[in-house]
Amino acid sequence: MQAEDARYLKRKVKGGGIDVHPTEKALIVHYEVEATILGELGDPMLGERKECQKVIKVKHLNQNSNIALLAREIVEKCKLIHPSKLPEVEQLLYYLQNRKDAPPSPADKKGSSTFTGQLKDPPPFDGMEVDEVANINDLDDYMELLYEDVPKKVHGSALILQLSRNPDNLEELVQNENILSALARVLREDWKRSTELATNIIYVFFCFSSFSQFHPVISHYKIGALCMDIIRQELDKHDLWKSELEKKKKILEEKPDSGSTKKDYEKSLKKFESLVKKQEQLMRVSFYMLLNLAEDYKVEMKMRNKSIIQVLIRTLERDNFELLILVVSFLKKLSIYVENKNDMAEQDVVEKLARLIPCDHEDLLNITLRLLLNLSFDTDMRGKVVKVGLLPKLTALINNENHRVVVLCILYHISMDDRCKSMFTYTDCIPVVMKMVLECPDKQVDLELVALCINLSINKRNAQLVCEGSGLKLLMKRAFKTKDPLLMKMIRNISQHDGPTKNMFVEYVADLANAIKNCEDDDFVIECLGILGNLTIPDLNYELLLQEYDLVSFIKDKLKPGNAEDDVVLETVILVGTVSTDEDCAAMLSKAGVIQQLIDLLNAKQEDDEVVLQIVYVFYQMIFHEATREVIIKDTQASAYLIDLMHDKNAEIRKVCDNTLDIIAENDEEWGKKIKLEKFRWHNSQWLEMVESRQMDDSDALMYGDDGFGPYLHEEDILDRPDLFYTHADADGMILHDGNVSPSDLLDDYGMQNGMGHPGYGSPPVARLCFMMSDGQVLDEFGRPLSLPHHHRLTRTRYDPGYDGPYFMMNGQPVDEYGRPAYQYEVPVDPYGRPITPGDMEGEHPGYGYR
């Protein structure tokens, strides 16, 4: 459409509905405006519709008001309301007259109940308030003012700001590059000369930052980086002002009677407060604009590189609530990234936030708690929260409904650390949360609350506090009534502690057993099973419990592979281990075939370490009872499975297996030999595997030439290679390999060479393979005990004090695979240092002629 074609503008207003204002005494009239541009011939060329509303306030409406008269007056004055709607207006006014307005709460007076994340726009200040009404058509005149002196620059920037605060003008302003360039130039050059001028110009760019499509314009003029420099210098100026004021205060304290000093201090204080007020307005607008720009992650990273976090944390020392809300909101946004969180930790942000909890401003308190919640995901941060004494303060805020959920989440995070659980004992947290749990109107307790209770009950002292008085009784009553599995999990944690708290569960054993049999909720059943599994009470009659509630059939049913969930199976096995401490119960379960079921389950769940460990523990318990010991050893393959598990990668499984196998070995000679042989093989398996897999390096082949020697052992068994065990010493002391020499020949030769005629006193064969067991017993290459001269004893040498593997006996001296002495013989001597022969010790003939 060409401009010259438009001749007429047609405007049509269409009335709409009428409503009451949700909070104020006012009516809201909805209407629609339709504007149409007509051509020369009267045909419509362009049209637009816009929905609008008008608010009619009736502040003086009260119980004595004449509703009919007031409604007639409103209809006559407001042309948007058709006279036919007079009865509707009367009805709405009557509703407003009788509507009871809720009295403002203290929270509403100080701030909103919960911080919604919506920050308020910066309030008007001295520099931006002008009597003149800005006009978009006079924009060039306002730009001319930016080239005048500072007062006129402030006036011109205020008029431009007035236009910028209307979002409808932003599109036209952003297209005027001259005005934006002038504003950026003046801010860069003159911001130090006037705080009001800097505030006005930054406020203009803040208006643009409220819309993402204008962010590139702000980045183009580098306003963000300039704002950070301004804020940093303003903080430095504040520190300087503060130090000067402290000096004057100190002088006044030294001379309290001096009138001139007091007057000078009061004047300086008043000036300081005025400067701080203007400075905080500037900083608030600047931070708000930076917060809007940080919507882009790349821009946020640039801010971080320019130390935005250090600047924000320095600002936390201020007392202006609105500024603090903005700063804490900015920190909260940054805290979701671990790099920013680490920077905050370095700047001791928790210590700076501690003074804000609690505070009188509800919005500030809420956003501070939310920042603390983000930081509490870090273990070190949680420790600092406790260290600075925030735990009692947070506990006191649980009763505040506006902050309860956030506080419970923070306390839950703190309770995750075992070293912090005991700290709750010294606060009112446990009585408070117990009261909330027991008085909760809903069937299920709030998730955050019950999660905190579950963590706290892991600590023994906390569990005792929970059970004080009728605590446990009330918890059990609510748990059975609501069938809440999380509440039962809390009770289960309490039941694991030894002492008086565990004995308190005896009276609830019947209820627990009944719930196990009849409850359909698997999660609830799992927790009940867990509680019974924890009740290792000597005086508890497990046999009567199994018989009265027919738990044996329940156990057999759940232990069938694939018949129940893994968690149910695990808790059932734990329960079997608990009741197996009683010999009669163990015999009852054995007769019912539970042992074989456990073996089948062990085979099916061999990859589940927890299930395997608990099954092995059941065998360990049953092996103590004579009635079940024979069944396990003679009638089942449990011992074989235990031998296989003896070398499991799980240390706990190995430990329980070893203890169980030791008892089996003591009670059955045949299995004792098998267990001993298996331990021997495992003890030396690593060395044997190494020797069998050893190959000659290329360098060895070059060194010895092509003499036909292959790998050390090829594919043969090491025990079939006597040439590795026996050598013969020639006259020059060289060791010659000879596979045809027997151990007895070497024994005789060695005895003759060393002057020992009695064969019983000869040293072990030269170069004979032996194994030193962990119990000190020496075995030959065939696993047979090796007899040594009883007047000799083996001691460790300095070469390899921790080595327990195989050794070669060479010339009576044990050596390792590298030929280094590993153990040495020590020959006893008499008080004069002369060697004592066996005859000297046993009363026989002296070997050396001495007594």
N, C-alpha and C positions, 0 to 999 in steps of 0.2 A: 504494500500500500504506500503510495506517495503522500507526503504531507499536504500537498496542495489539493489532493482529492477529498480530504476530510472537511466537512462543512458543519456538522452538527454532532452534539454529544447528548445522548439520551440516558437518563439515570432513573432507575426504577427500584423502589424499596419494597420488599415483601416481608410482612410480619411473620413471626414464628411462635414458638412456645414460650411459656413463662415458668421459671423455676425459682426456688428459694436458694439463697446463698448458703453453702454448707456450714459456714462458721459465723458469719456476720448477720446482723439484722438488715437484710437487703433482698431485693428481688432482682432476678437476672432475666432480661428480655432478649430473646434470640431473634435475629432478623437477617435478611439476605439482601445484599446490594448488587444490582445488575447494571453494569455500565456498558453502553453500546455506542459505537461511533458510526454515524450515518453519512452516506455519501451525498453528493449534490442532489441526486434524485430521490433521496430519502431511504435508499436501500441500506441495510446494515452492512458495514465493512469489517468491523472488529468488535468483539464482545468479551466481557469477562464477568464472572460471578465471584462474590466473596461473602463468606458467612461471618457475621459480626454479632456482638452482644453488648448490651448496655446494662449497667448496674445502677439500680435505683435504691439508694440507702434510706432506711427509715430508722434512724438512730433513736428518735424520741418515742418509738413504739413501746408502750407499757400496758399494764393490765387495765388502766383507766382510759385508754385510747378508744375513740369512736371508729370502729373498723369500717363501717359503711361510708362515713364521711371521708376517711383517709383514702379508701379505694377509689371513690369518685374523683378525688383531687388528683390522684396518680394518673387515672385514665384521661382526664382532661388535659393535663400538662404533657404527658408523653404521647406523641403522635404515633409511636410505633405500636401502641396497644389499641386494638379496635374496641369501640364501646360495648360490643357484644360479649367481651371477655371480662366485664365488670364482676360477675359472680365468681369467676375463677380467681380474680385478684383478691376479692374479699376472703375467699377460702384460704389462699396462701398467706394473707396477712393474719388471719386467725391462727394459722399453724405457727407462724413466727411469734405471735403473742404468747402462745402457750408452750412453746419449746423452751426447755430448760437448758441453759448454757452451762456446760461443765466448768467448775471453777479452775482457774489456772493452777497447776501444780508447781511446786518449787522448781522442778526440773524445767518447766516451761518458762519460768521467770529467768532462769540462768542459761538455758539452752534447750535444744530439742532433746527428746527422750533418748533417741539413739541416733548416732551420726550416720546420715544416709550417704555421705560421700559427696554431696552437692555443696560446694563452697559458695558463700555469699560473695557478690561483687564488692569490690572495694568501696567504702562509703565516700560521700562527697567530702572535700577538704577545702581549705581556704583558697588555694590557687586556682581551683577549677570552677568556683562559683562566681559568675558574672551576671550583671543585671541585663545584659543584652541577650536577645534570643537569636541564635545562629540561623543563618539561611544558606542553603546549599548553593544558591546562585551567587553569593558573595565570597565564594571560596578563594578567588584570586586576591581579594582585599585582605583576607586573613593571612594568606601566604606572604603578602607584602610586609605584614607586621613582624614576621620572623626575621626580617633584615634590619629591624630597628634595635633600640636599646633593650635591656633585659626586661623592664616592666612591660613594654609593649609586646615583647616575645611571649611573656607569660600570658598576656591578654589574648594574643592571637592563637596560642596553643590551646587555651581554654575553650575558645570558640570552635576550633577544629575538633577538640575532644567532645564538645556538645553534639556535634554532628555525628561523630564516630559512635556514640553510645546508642544511636538509632541504627539497628541492623539494616534497615532499608537503604541507608546512605553508603554502606561499605562498598558495594559494587561500583558505585560511581567514584568513590574516593580512591579505590585501588587502581582505577584506570588513569588517574591523574598522577603520573610519575613525578611531576615537578613538586607537588606538595609532599609526597613521601620522601623524595630526595632531600628537600629542604628540612623536613622534620628530623631525618637521620643525621644530617650535617650539624644542625643546631644541637642535637643531643650529644654528639661526639665532641663538639667544641666547647659548649657552654654549660654542661651539666654540673660542673663544679661551682659555677657562679650563682646558681639558684636551684635549690631543692624543689621548689614548686614547678619550675620549668621542666626539670628532668622528670618529675612525677607525671605532669600532663602529657608529655610526649610518649613516655613508656605506656601510659594508660591508653593512648591512641592505638599503639601497636598491640596492647593487650586485647582491645576490642577486636582487632583482626585475628588474634590468636584463638579466639573462641570458636572459629570455624576452620576446619582442617584445610579447606581449599585455599586459604590465604597464608598458610604456613610458609610456602616457598617465597612469598614476598618478604616476610620477616627475615628469612634466612638470607635472601639476596642482599639486604642492607646490613647483615651481620649484627642485628640488634641483640640477639641472645648472648653472644660473646661479650658485647659491650655492657650488657646488664650485669653479667657475672663480675666484670671488672669493677663496675660501680658498687655493687654490693660488697665486694671484698674491701674496697677502700672505705666505704661507709662503716664497716665493722672496725677497721683500724682507727678511724676517727672516733668512734664510740669508746674504744679502749683508751684513747688519749684523753677524751673529755672526762671519762670516769676516773682516771688516775689523777688528773688535775683537781677534780672535785674531792677526791680522797685526801689529797694534800691539804686542801683548805679545811676540810673537816678535822684533820689531825691537828692543825694549828688552832682551830677553835677549841678542841678538847684540852690543849695545853693552856690556852688563855680564855677560859669560859666567861670571864667578867668583862672582856673587851667588847664594847659595843660596835666599834667599827669592824672588827673581825667577824662578829656575828652577822652584821648587815651585809658584809661582802660575801659571806658564805650563803646566806639566803638568796642574794641576788644571783649568785652563780648557780645555785640549785634550781631556781626558777628558769634561768636560761637553759640549763642542761635539760630540764624536762620538756621545754619547748622544742629544743633541737631534736631530742629523741623522738618526740611525737611526729615531727615532720619526716624524720629519717625512717621511722617505722612505716609511714604511709608509702614512702618511696620503695622500701624493701618489700612491702606486701604486694604492691602492684608488679614489681619485678619478678618476685618468686612465682606469682600467679601466672604471669606470662610464660615463664620458663616451664612451669608445670604443664601448661597446655602444649607447649612445643615438645615436651618429653613424650608425647603420645607416640612419636616416631622413635623406634628403638635405636636407630642409628644416631639420631640427635641426642638421645639420652646417653649413649656411649661417649659422645663428644663432651657432654657436660661432665660425665664422670672423669674423663681425662683432664678436665680443667678443675678438678677437686670440688665438685658441687657438694659432695657429702660432707667434707670438712667445713664448708661455708654454712651448710644447713645446721650442723651440730653446734657450731659456734653461736648460731642464732637462738638455740634452745635456752640460752641464758636470759633471754628477754622475758618481760612480764606481760606483754600485750597478748591477750587471749586469741584475738583474731589472727594475729601474725603467727602465733604458736600453732594454731589449728592448721594453718596453711603449711607450715614447715614440717609438722609431724605427718601430715597427709602426703607431702612430697617424699619424706623418708619411707613411709609405708609403701608407696609405689615402687621406690627403688629397692626395697628390701627383698623383693621376690627373686632377685638374682643373687647367686652365691658370692659373686665378686663384690657386689655392693655391700652385702651382709658382712663380708670380711673386713671391708674398709670401715664399716660402722663399728665393728668390734675393736679395731685398732684405735678408734677415736673415743672409746669408752662410752658408747651411746647409752648403755643401760644405766650407768651412773648418772648421766645427764637427765634421763627420763624419770629417774626415781623421785625427783622432787615434784613431778607432776601427778604422782599417784599417792593419795587421792588429791583432787582439786575441786574447787567450787563450780567450775564450768563443766557441765555435763558433756557437751560436744567434744571439748578438748580431752576429757578423761576417756571418753569412748574411743576416739581415734588413737590415743596413746596406748590403750590396752590392745587395740588391733595391731598396732606396730609391734608391741611386745609379743603378741601371739606369733607373728611372722618370724621374729627373732628366736623364739623359744624352740623352733625346730632344730636349732644348733645346740649341741651338748654343752659347749663352753658358755654359751649365752645363758643357758638355764642355770648353770653354776653361778654365774654373776648375779642373776636375779635373786638367788638365795643369799648370796654373799652380801649384797647391798641392803638386805633386810626387807625385801618386797613381799616375802611369803606371808607374814602376818597381815600386811596391808591388803594383799589380794584376797586373803581369807575373809577379811571384814567386808569385802565388796560382794560376796556371794549372795547376800540377802537383798542386794539392789537388783531389781528385776531388769533394769535397763542394761546392766552389764553382766548379768549372771552367766549367760552362755559363753561369752568371751573369756571371762575369768575362769570358768570351769575347764575350758580348753587349755588355758595356760597352766593351770594346776595339774591337769592330766599330763601334759608334757613334762612338767617338773617331776611328777611321781613316777615317770618311766625310769629315772636314774635311781639305782639302789641306794646310793649314798645320800640321796635327798629324801627318801621315803621316811626315814626316822625323824627328819626335821618337822614333819607334820604333827608329830607328837606334842610339840611345844606350842602349837597354835590351837585355835578353836575349830579347826577345819572338820575334824571327825564328828564332834557333836552336831555341828551345823548340817553336814551332809547326811548324817543318820536321820536327823529330824526331817530333812527334805525327802529322803527315800520313803520313810514310813508314812509321811503325810501326803505323798504324791496322789492326786485324785485320779490320774489315769491308770489303766491296767498295767501298762508298761512304764517303768521308770525312764526318765529322759536318758538318752544314750550317753551324753557327756557326763552326766552325774554318776551313772552306774559304772562307766568306764573308770572314772576317778576312784570310786569305791573299790573296784576290783584290784587296781594297782596298789592302793593303800593297804588292803588286807593281806598283801604278800608279806608285809613287815609284821613281825611277831608282836611288838609292843602296840602297834596300831590295831591289830586283831584283838588284843586284850581289851583295848578301850572300846571297841565295837561291842564286845560281849558283856561289858559291865552292866550290872543291873539286869534288866529284861531285854537287853539288846538282841541277843541271839534268838531268844524266844519269839520276839516280834518279827525278826527277819524271816525265820522259818515259817511263821504263820502267814506272812504276806507272800512268801515264795510259793508255798503249797496252794495258796488261794488263787494267785494270778498265773501260776505255772510259767513264771518268767525265768528263762534259762540263764540270762545274764546275772540276775540277782542270785540265782543258785550257784553260779560260778564264783561270785564273791564269797558265799558261804563255804564253798569248796576250798578256796584259798585259806580261809580261817581254819578249816579242819586239818590242814597239813602241819600246823604248829604243835609241837609236843608241849606237854604241860597241862595246866588246868582247863584250858580252852578245849582241848581234844576230848577230855572226859565229859564235857558238857553235852556232847553229841550222842551219848549213850541212850538218852530218853527219846531220841528221834530216829533210832535205827529202824524201828518197825515202820514208821512213816516213809522212810527212804526205800525200804524193801518193797513196800506196797506200791510206791510210785514207779519203781523199776518194772514191776510186773504189769501194771495197769495203764500207765501213761502212754499216750500215743505220740507225744512229741519227742523225737529222738534226741534233740539238743538237751531237753530237760532230763531225759533218762541218762545221758552221758554224764551230766554233772552229778546226778544222784549216785551213779556208779563210782564216780571219782571220789565222792565223800566217803562212801563205804570202803573204798580201797585205801583211803588215808587213815582209817580208824584202826591203827595197830595198838589196840588196848588189850593187855594180857587178861583182864577179867571178863572180857566180852565173850559170851557163849556163841561162837560162830556156828557150831553144829546145830543148835536149836534154831538159829536164824535160817540156815539152809533148809532144814526140814520143814519148818512152819510155813515158809513162803515158797517152797519148792524151787529154790533158786538153782538147784543142780540141773534141772531140765532147762531152765533159762540159759545157764552157762553153756550147756551142751549145744543148744540151738544157736547161740551167737558165735560159737567157735567153729562152726562149719564153714569152710572156705566159701566165700561168695554169698553167705547168708545174711550178712549185716555190713553196715558201713565200717570203714577202717577205724574210725574213732570209737565206735561202740565195741569193736573187737579188742582194741587196745585197752580200754578201760575194764573190759571183762577179764582179760588176762591179768591185769593189775589186781583186780578183786580176788582172782584165784590165788595169786601170790600172797595176798594178805591173809586169806583164810587158811592157807596151807601151813601157816605157822602153828596151827592146832593139829595135833597128830590124828585125832578122830576125823576132822574135816578132810585132811589129806587122804586118809584111807577111804573115806566115802567117795571122794572125787576119783581116786584110783580105780575103785570098783566100778564106777560109772563109765570108765573108759576115757576120762578126760586127758590122761597122759598121752595116749595115742593120738587124740585129737590135737593136742598141742604139738606133737611131732609133725602131724600132717600140716598144721598151720605154719609151723616153722619152715617146712619145705615150700609152702605156697608163698610165704611172705619173707623169703630170705633176703630180699633187697631192702626191706624196711628195718632199719637198725633198731628203732624204738620197740617194735613188736618182738624182734629177735631177743633183745636185751631182757625184756620182761618175761619171755618164755624161759630163757636160761635161768632167770632168777627164780621162777617157779620150781625148776628142777633142783636148784640150789637149796630151796626151802624143803622140798620133799625128800632130799637125800639125807637129811638129818633124822628122819623117822624110819625106824626099822621096817615098818610095814610097807612103806612105799619105796624104800631103798632097794629091796630085792626086785620089785617090779621094774624099776627103772634100769637096773643093771642086767637082770636076767631075761625079762620078758619083752623088752623094747630095744630099739636101736638108739636110744637117747645118748648113750655113751659115745657111739660112733659119731653122731652129729656134734656132740660137744668137742670131740677131738678135731673135727673139721673146723669148728669155730674157734679153736684155740689160737689160731693165727689170723683172726679177723682184723681188718684195718681199724675197727673201732676199739679204742683202748678199754672202755668200760666192759664191752662184751668179752674181751680177752681176760680181763681181771676176774669176772664172775665165772667164766669157763675154767680158768686155772684153779680157782678155789673149789669148784665142784669136782673137777677131775682129781684133785688131791684127795678128797674124801672118798671118791670111788676107788682110787688106787690103794688106799688104806684098808678098804673092806673087800676087795676082790683082787687076788694075786694075778690072775690071768690078764685082767684089764690093766693092772698096775704095770705089767711088763710092756704091754702095747703102748701105754701112755708114755712110759720111760723111753722106749725106742723112738716114738714119734717126736718127743722133745729133743732126743739126741740128733735125729735127722734134721729137724728144723734148725737146731742150733748151728749145724755145720753146713746147711744147704747153700748158703750164699757163697762160701768159699769153694765148695765143690762145683757149683755152677760156673764160677769164675775160671777155675782150672780147666773144666771141660770145654769152655768156649774160647780158650786162649789160642791164638794163632801166631805163628812166627811172622814177625815184621819183615818187610823187604830188606831192611838194613841188616837183619840177622842173616838172611840168606846170602847177602853179599859178603858178610864177615866170614862165614864158615864155608862159603863155596857151595857148589852143587853136590852135596855128599849124600843125597837121598833121604835126608831127614825131613819128615813131614811135620804136621802139627804135633804139639806135645802129646796129646792123648788120642788123636783121631776120634773115632766114635766109640772107643772102648771105655769100660767102667774103670774108674780109678783104682778100685780094689783088685782088679785083675792085672795090674801093672807092677809087679814086684821090683822091676828095675828102678822105679821111682823111690822105693822105700829102703833099699839095701845098697850099700857101696862097700868097697874094699880099699883099705889104705895100704899103699905099697911102702917100701922101705924108706922112700924119700918124703913120706907124709902126704903124698898126693892121693886124692880120692878118686878111685877108678870105679866106674859103673860096671857092675857084673850082675846080670839078672839071675845067674845060676847059683849064687851064694845064698845059703839059707840063713834065717835068723840065728839058729843055734850055732852054725859055723862062725858067724860074726861074733856071737857072744863069747865063744871059746877063744877066738883069736884076740878079742879085746881083753879078755881076762888074762891071757898069757902075756900080752904086751905090757900090761900094767902091773904085772907081778902079783896078781890075785889068783891064787890057786883054787880057792873055794868057789864053786860055781854060784853059790847063793849070794856072794858078795859082789858079783860082776855088775858092771853098769848096764843100762839098757842097750840094745843093739845100736850099732853105729848107723846114723842116718835113717832111723826108723820113724815112720809117721805116727804121731800120737795126737790126742785131743784132750785139751784141758777143759773140763766142764765147769759151769759156774759154781758148783758146790765144792770144787777143789779136787774132784776125782779125776784121775788120768786114765784114759781109754786108749787101746791100740787102734790100728787101722780097721779092725774088724768089729769095733765096738766093745771089746772085752776089757775088763779092768786090767791095768798094767801095773805090775808090782815093781816098786822102786826100792832101792836099798833103804831100809828103815832108819838108818842113821843119817840119811840125806833129807833135805826138805827143799821144796821149790819156793822161790821168792820172786817177786816182780823185779824187772830191771828198768832202767830209765828210758829204754828205747820205746816201748809201747805199753804203758801201764794200763790202758783200757782194752787191750786186745784179748778176746776169749776164744779165738778161732783155733784152727789146727796148727800143729807144729811138727817139724822134723827133728828127730833126735839124732844129732851128729856128734859122735865121739862123747856121748853122754851129756851133751849140752843141747837143750831145746833151742831151736832157731825158728824164725818165721820164714815166710816164702821167699824173702830176700836174703836169707842167710844171716840175719842179724840175731844176736842172742835175745831171746824173749824171756826165758826164766833161767835162773842159775842155781846150782846146788851149793848149799852151804854145809861144809863139814864141821861138826862140833869140835871144839878144842878144850883142853883142860885149863886150869887156872894159870899154868905156865906157858900157854900158847901152843902146846903140842897137840897134834891131831889125835882124836880119840877114835879107836876102831870099834866095830860092833862088839868084839869080845870084851872091851873095857866097859861097855854099857850094860852088857847082859851077863857079866860074870864069867865069860869064857876066856880062852887064852888071849893074851895081848898081841895084837897084830904088829905093834911097833916096839914091843919090849918094855913098855912103860905101863905103870898102874895109875 
